[in-house]
Amino acid sequence: MKAVLALADGRIFKGKTFGATGETSGEVVFNTAMSGYQEVLTDPSYKGQMVTMTYTQIGNTGINPEDVESGQLYLSGFIVREYLDCYSNYRATMSLDAYLKENGIVGIQGIDTRALTRHLRDKGAQNGIISTIDFDPESLVRKARAIPSMSGLDLATGVTCSAPYHWTEGLWDLKTGYPQVERKDLKYKVVAYDFGIKLNILRCLVSAGCDVTVVPATFPAESALAMNPDGIFLSNGPGDPEPMKEVIENIKKFVGKKPIFGICLGHQLLGLALGGRTIKLKFGNHGSNLPVMDMATRKVEITAQNHGFSVDILSLSNVAGLAHENLNDQTVEGMAHKTLPIFSVQHHPEASPGPHDSHYLFDRFVEMMEQHKA
Ligand SMILES: NC(=O)CC[C@H](N)C(=O)O
């Protein structure tokens, strides 16, 4: 069956359906990861976006019940060059097509994803629409232009958990799968703010020795401090950090009181709470093969990333310094507070999908909490 992708600037791509049928819209971004489409599909940070994979064959490892980053699929559309229905993986239990259908996610296959990616790279990420019911280019472009821009959208408070809970599952192991860790064996009490948190972040925190209590995005700082945690963690999440005023005010109350570690949206919110500003990038970084330098050690790590916004480090020059830099586009990849035990990264040390080069950052957080305790 026919499907069409129309971009707000008028460019049209004709393909075939896969997954659910109907009409869907969102900001179109490209992801350069060669594997891990299931983690991409379940990453809450993709809410409001349609993702095109630059890797050409998608579907060949099927879908399994373990490689999920949350309890549902958040992106609004999935765009691939060639969908493979014949999957092969010892853990797979269903095909990607069936998974998308079951979850109501509209996909499009058979389009020139290289041309689409180059277009987004040259013109910038923009809104688009996928339809399997309307094939009139003018009508589709009109609809794509009517979608609200990602800038100014608070999407994170809509994907957060509804009540606090404890997390005790550690990182996956080939022999044991996901281990359950006893709370008595976890030394550092961490309150983790959920702005759309990826499960592997929670597993990394547990495996690093943290007793994690996950709390909703607007959980009052006073109540979090009353738990007497050793550290505060600020998670990834979808949308623009700038309109999240209540959350930003809340984060300010931890500064100077507790060690803080932020990832992606959490890093951006921390930048705003410290008095800085954030900017929207032309097309951002989405993938699992992006080089980053740790400015303290001058070591280069290959990282997983998924962001469209960035912290303007110059706006924080009196408060925090550049701690990590993206070696492709020289954007801010991490910052460290000049005097307090506070740091954050734009990339995803939990990977999932991606290399594990940056796992050390969870140990850095633990060391920070250890020193602060002493
Ligand atoms: N993965 C994330 O946390 C993304 C943060 C933010 N929504 C951005 O696009 O920049």
PDBQT file of the ligand as one rigid body, heavy atoms in Angstrom, charges set to zero:
ROOT
HETATM    1  N1  LIG A 401      17.349  12.903  24.848  1.00  0.00    +0.000 N 
HETATM    2  C1  LIG A 401      16.987  14.026  25.422  1.00  0.00    +0.000 C 
HETATM    3  O1  LIG A 401      16.921  14.152  26.642  1.00  0.00    +0.000 OA
HETATM    4  C2  LIG A 401      16.587  15.144  24.494  1.00  0.00    +0.000 C 
HETATM    5  C3  LIG A 401      16.543  16.510  25.141  1.00  0.00    +0.000 C 
HETATM    6  C4  LIG A 401      15.766  17.529  24.329  1.00  0.00    +0.000 C 
HETATM    7  N2  LIG A 401      14.417  17.097  24.144  1.00  0.00    +0.000 N 
HETATM    8  C5  LIG A 401      16.451  17.794  23.005  1.00  0.00    +0.000 C 
HETATM    9  O2  LIG A 401      15.944  17.415  21.965  1.00  0.00    +0.000 OA
HETATM   10  O3  LIG A 401      17.508  18.360  22.967  1.00  0.00    +0.000 OA
ENDROOT
TORSDOF 0
